[in-house]
């Protein structure tokens, strides 16, 4: 009998549903929310309302396009956390109701664990053990991955996530939300060593990104006093210098982790892994240190239900189900 799972992702501002059958992802339907752009960031209340609007159409499309009837589903999976509580509640509530109505098991998924398991959707797949640098708007973590469901966080940010640092420095530069992809775009035309920003070095394998935001704030304030057109005239160089500094901080710790654990299987996951500067630097380091590097396709880097489905497949095989009393966890941890 086939193991067929409907997966739901609603942790932040993407509503997504996917169907997986015997470990093969059949589709990955995503509805994005544009309502947050004018506010310069995700507004939690608006995000949860948008999930309520998008969820049923997205799930309907996932089931219809898979060619599988809902009665053939083996289980329903959902993101339990981490994420925005209101957004998580929408997905959790729907998953519980649908599982109850179909009388099938319910599988809770850790969003960060799912980002890592996105590497197993398509070939090439990393070999265990591997180190995964997980970088997104809400998280920055170094994870030692020993098996599909056996992971250990060996380093993480003590304050802001790197994605947040990209977006907030972009906002200081007057760029619209989300600013991270725009910094990447302008950085391609700029000089990464035009301006120097401080590199925070935390103990062990931990990160800190709050300092660079403060440094950019004061840097721009002082330069704009001298020349009100400074940002416009130097946009590409500022973007390139900020990106260079953030990537340098990430790579310093990744190199340290690879040496410490003597591992050459290296993966990156999460929305920031779409950054071209990060990918280029990783490719350069891979050549230098003889690493095998893995990066998922772009659609599996950002928040999506295919990665939730893949995580659910492995949890189903182990019989790891939850009851209808399950509740979302905004600050859910790996392990």
MIGU-838630 format. One line per 4 residues: number of its first residue (from 1); their letters; for each residue x, y, z of C-alpha. Coordinates in Angstrom, 3 decimals, decimal comma, m for minus. Layout:
// MIGU-838630
NUM) a) X Y Z | ...
***
This chain:
// MIGU-838630
1) xxxx) 0,000 0,000 0,000 | 1,327 3,426 m0,952 | 2,204 6,011 1,699 | 0,532 9,191 0,451
5) xxxx) 0,664 12,331 2,591 | m0,831 15,810 2,258 | 1,532 18,400 3,758 | 0,619 21,939 4,837
9) xxxx) 3,042 24,836 5,435 | 1,818 28,070 7,073 | 4,630 29,262 9,341 | 5,058 32,798 7,996
13) xxxx) 3,830 34,501 4,811 | 3,628 31,599 2,345 | 0,631 29,276 2,251 | 1,647 25,990 0,695
17) xxxx) 0,401 22,435 0,196 | 2,075 19,398 m1,345 | 1,381 15,726 m1,931 | 4,090 13,092 m1,461
21) xxxx) 3,635 9,453 m2,475 | 6,170 6,812 m1,374 | 8,830 9,492 m0,906 | 8,257 11,180 m4,290
25) xxxx) 6,943 14,753 m4,186 | 4,115 15,038 m6,732 | 3,534 18,799 m6,500 | 4,320 21,908 m4,480
29) xxxx) 1,593 24,572 m4,563 | 2,535 27,957 m3,052 | 0,489 31,132 m2,556 | 2,615 34,141 m1,610
33) xxxx) 1,368 37,191 0,287 | 2,044 40,626 m1,207 | 0,064 42,471 1,485 | 3,190 42,980 3,638
37) xxxx) 5,239 44,968 1,114 | 3,845 48,400 2,015 | 4,595 47,798 5,707 | 8,264 46,916 5,179
41) xxxx) 7,931 43,526 6,867 | 5,553 40,691 7,706 | 2,530 41,805 9,763 | 1,464 38,723 11,799
45) xxxx) m2,272 39,505 11,908 | m2,434 40,110 8,158 | m0,408 36,935 7,531 | m2,838 34,728 9,466
49) xxxx) m5,840 36,269 7,672 | m4,190 35,650 4,296 | m3,531 32,006 5,261 | m7,247 31,600 5,991
53) xxxx) m8,044 32,915 2,495 | m5,412 30,854 0,657 | m5,379 27,535 2,486 | m8,444 25,771 1,057
57) xxxx) m7,749 26,761 m2,606 | m4,084 25,698 m2,239 | m4,986 22,319 m0,698 | m7,702 21,755 m3,304
61) xxxx) m5,200 22,401 m6,099 | m2,591 20,103 m4,536 | m5,062 17,214 m4,278 | m6,635 17,825 m7,709
65) xxxx) m3,331 18,127 m9,588 | m1,901 15,004 m7,919 | m4,672 12,803 m9,313 | m5,103 11,294 m5,854
69) xxxx) m8,483 11,345 m4,083 | m8,479 12,626 m0,505 | m9,777 9,223 0,611 | m6,459 7,715 m0,564
73) xxxx) m4,383 9,857 1,808 | m2,424 7,972 4,474 | m1,820 10,994 6,743 | m1,947 14,781 7,041
77) xxxx) 1,265 16,664 7,921 | 1,595 20,263 9,066 | 4,188 22,740 10,281 | 3,964 22,871 14,071
81) xxxx) 6,719 25,463 14,479 | 8,759 27,547 14,661 | 6,893 30,478 13,115 | 4,240 33,121 13,698
85) xxxx) 1,687 31,767 16,173 | m1,386 33,052 14,296 | m0,135 31,653 10,978 | 0,756 28,289 12,508
89) xxxx) m2,685 28,031 14,121 | m4,406 28,253 10,728 | m2,466 25,300 9,314 | m2,605 23,216 12,510
93) xxxx) m6,367 23,703 12,922 | m7,113 22,723 9,326 | m4,806 19,689 9,465 | m6,452 18,441 12,667
97) xxxx) m9,958 18,878 11,241 | m9,106 17,104 7,967 | m7,290 14,226 9,696 | m10,237 13,776 12,059
101) xxxx) m12,756 13,834 9,189 | m10,762 11,237 7,175 | m9,813 9,240 10,295 | m6,113 9,180 9,354
105) xxxx) m2,930 9,967 11,346 | m1,572 13,448 11,971 | 2,140 14,292 11,646 | 3,709 17,403 13,210
109) xxxx) 6,788 18,832 11,472 | 9,573 21,100 12,675 | 9,956 23,775 9,981 | 13,753 23,987 10,378
113) xxxx) 14,172 20,214 10,199 | 12,096 20,292 7,008 | 14,386 22,915 5,429 | 17,263 20,467 5,872
117) xxxx) 15,285 17,509 4,514 | 14,497 19,536 1,367 | 17,846 18,141 0,178 | 16,219 14,722 m0,190
121) xxxx) 13,472 15,837 m2,599 | 15,738 15,506 m5,643 | 19,235 14,240 m6,493 | 22,039 14,795 m5,669
125) xxxx) 21,462 14,029 m1,985 | 23,994 14,526 0,822 | 25,455 11,536 2,651 | 25,250 11,236 6,441
129) xxxx) 26,707 12,767 8,484 | 26,652 16,235 6,928 | 26,680 19,817 8,176 | 23,830 22,063 7,082
133) xxxx) 23,958 25,843 7,270 | 20,305 26,853 7,559 | 19,782 30,523 6,726 | 16,459 32,341 6,557
137) xxxx) 14,637 35,481 7,636 | 13,978 34,006 11,063 | 16,862 31,608 11,675 | 20,583 31,070 11,250
141) xxxx) 21,812 27,665 12,400 | 24,610 25,198 11,882 | 23,176 21,693 12,192 | 24,994 18,378 12,397
145) xxxx) 22,736 15,962 10,496 | 23,369 12,353 11,554 | 20,234 10,829 9,999 | 16,883 11,917 8,530
149) xxxx) 15,395 12,633 11,967 | 18,570 12,796 14,060 | 19,898 16,364 14,042 | 21,886 18,477 16,482
153) xxxx) 22,175 22,279 16,432 | 25,890 22,999 16,893 | 25,733 26,768 16,336 | 23,092 29,476 15,983
157) xxxx) 22,556 33,220 16,049 | 22,389 34,841 19,462 | 20,267 37,729 18,157 | 19,071 38,442 14,596
161) xxxx) 18,935 35,949 11,747 | 21,081 36,675 8,695 | 17,967 37,081 6,514 | 16,700 39,728 8,903
165) xxxx) 20,079 41,470 8,748 | 19,847 41,530 4,930 | 16,293 42,917 4,999 | 16,950 45,521 7,712
169) xxxx) 20,143 46,860 6,182 | 18,275 47,067 2,863 | 15,555 49,098 4,615 | 18,226 51,493 5,938
173) xxxx) 19,334 51,909 2,315 | 15,774 52,821 1,308 | 15,072 49,581 m0,549 | 11,557 48,044 m0,441
177) xxxx) 10,688 44,820 1,433 | 11,888 42,144 1,037 | 15,255 43,829 0,622 | 17,548 40,791 0,770
181) xxxx) 17,099 39,798 m2,897 | 17,642 43,446 m3,921 | 20,951 43,618 m2,025 | 21,978 40,469 m3,913
185) xxxx) 20,955 42,092 m7,216 | 22,831 45,378 m6,660 | 25,855 43,629 m5,102 | 26,612 41,981 m8,456
189) xxxx) 27,506 45,418 m9,861 | 29,414 46,704 m6,814 | 32,829 46,460 m5,156 | 32,590 44,199 m2,071
193) xxxx) 35,585 45,928 m0,478 | 34,476 49,513 m1,122 | 33,377 49,988 2,508 | 34,458 48,052 5,578
197) xxxx) 31,936 46,872 8,172 | 32,753 45,050 11,419 | 32,693 41,245 11,509 | 31,184 39,923 14,745
201) xxxx) 32,948 36,863 16,120 | 30,967 34,991 18,758 | 32,293 32,122 20,900 | 32,239 28,615 19,442
205) xxxx) 30,034 28,203 16,380 | 27,467 30,884 17,241 | 26,650 33,981 15,155 | 25,627 37,582 15,845
209) xxxx) 24,207 39,925 13,201 | 22,858 42,843 15,247 | 26,202 44,695 15,154 | 26,340 45,080 11,377
213) xxxx) 22,887 46,693 11,303 | 24,034 49,294 13,849 | 27,279 49,825 11,938 | 25,406 50,392 8,644
217) xxxx) 22,955 52,755 10,386 | 25,739 55,020 11,724 | 27,779 54,724 8,526 | 24,870 55,896 6,359
221) xxxx) 23,870 58,621 8,818 | 27,380 60,116 8,779 | 27,826 59,852 4,992 | 24,380 61,341 4,279
225) xxxx) 25,306 64,406 6,368 | 28,227 65,014 4,024 | 26,355 64,077 0,840 | 22,527 63,647 0,729
229) xxxx) 22,912 61,639 m2,501 | 25,428 59,204 m1,008 | 23,191 56,112 m1,077 | 21,973 56,718 m4,637
233) xxxx) 25,516 57,318 m5,891 | 27,021 54,308 m4,087 | 24,125 51,830 m3,932 | 25,923 48,922 m5,637
237) xxxx) 29,084 49,336 m3,557 | 27,144 49,565 m0,266 | 25,103 46,463 m1,175 | 28,230 44,534 m2,197
241) xxxx) 30,091 45,519 0,994 | 27,174 44,565 3,273 | 26,696 41,248 1,482 | 30,429 40,503 1,582
245) xxxx) 30,517 41,067 5,370 | 27,438 38,933 6,106 | 28,678 36,063 3,933 | 32,137 36,297 5,518
249) xxxx) 30,577 35,799 8,967 | 28,602 32,770 7,760 | 31,567 31,157 6,013 | 33,965 31,654 8,945
253) xxxx) 31,738 29,532 11,187 | 30,952 26,985 8,474 | 34,675 26,407 7,882 | 35,233 26,105 11,624
257) xxxx) 32,401 23,544 11,952 | 33,665 21,479 8,993 | 37,169 21,354 10,512 | 35,936 20,661 14,036
261) xxxx) 33,733 17,731 12,994 | 36,008 16,616 10,119 | 33,081 16,581 7,688 | 33,281 17,376 3,964
265) xxxx) 29,567 16,888 3,160 | 28,210 20,456 3,358 | 24,657 21,654 2,668 | 22,846 24,982 2,840
269) xxxx) 19,103 25,469 3,203 | 16,527 28,209 3,834 | 15,523 31,311 1,892 | 18,934 33,049 2,077
273) xxxx) 20,546 30,029 0,367 | 19,111 31,520 m2,839 | 21,627 34,389 m2,500 | 24,041 34,229 m5,450
277) xxxx) 26,973 35,680 m3,478 | 26,595 32,985 m0,823 | 26,395 30,249 m3,466 | 29,488 31,567 m5,256
281) xxxx) 31,518 31,753 m2,044 | 30,397 28,268 m1,054 | 31,447 26,908 m4,462 | 34,850 28,575 m4,055
285) xxxx) 35,350 27,085 m0,577 | 34,199 23,679 m1,806 | 36,963 23,670 m4,394 | 39,557 24,842 m1,885
289) xxxx) 38,634 22,407 0,916 | 37,392 19,506 m1,265 | 33,841 19,723 0,091 | 30,831 18,106 m1,523
293) xxxx) 28,257 20,903 m1,500 | 24,471 20,569 m1,787 | 21,920 23,327 m2,422 | 18,218 22,588 m3,097
297) xxxx) 16,401 24,000 m6,119 | 15,212 27,571 m5,527 | 11,544 26,584 m4,986 | 12,641 24,272 m2,156
301) xxxx) 14,872 26,918 m0,506 | 12,064 29,307 0,406 | 9,167 28,209 2,647 | 7,220 25,440 0,902
305) xxxx) 5,152 22,333 1,657 | 7,315 19,917 m0,370 | 9,957 20,030 2,365 | 7,234 19,473 5,004
309) xxxx) 6,051 16,477 2,970 | 9,553 15,003 2,783 | 10,009 15,302 6,550 | 6,557 13,759 7,037
313) xxxx) 7,480 10,757 4,890 | 10,354 9,839 7,215 | 8,242 10,424 10,337 | 5,482 8,215 8,897
317) xxxx) 7,982 5,388 8,337 | 8,894 5,597 12,034 | 5,252 5,806 13,142 | 5,762 9,238 14,730
321) xxxx) 2,226 10,630 14,889 | 0,496 13,160 17,178 | m2,976 13,371 18,677 | m5,727 15,913 18,066
325) xxxx) m4,635 17,745 21,228 | m1,452 18,948 19,456 | m0,797 22,714 19,558 | 1,585 24,929 17,556
329) xxxx) 4,959 25,983 19,019 | 6,179 29,398 17,869 | 9,704 28,718 19,188 | 9,989 25,022 18,388
333) xxx) 13,570 23,704 18,545 | 15,346 20,956 16,618 | 15,917 17,866 18,758
***
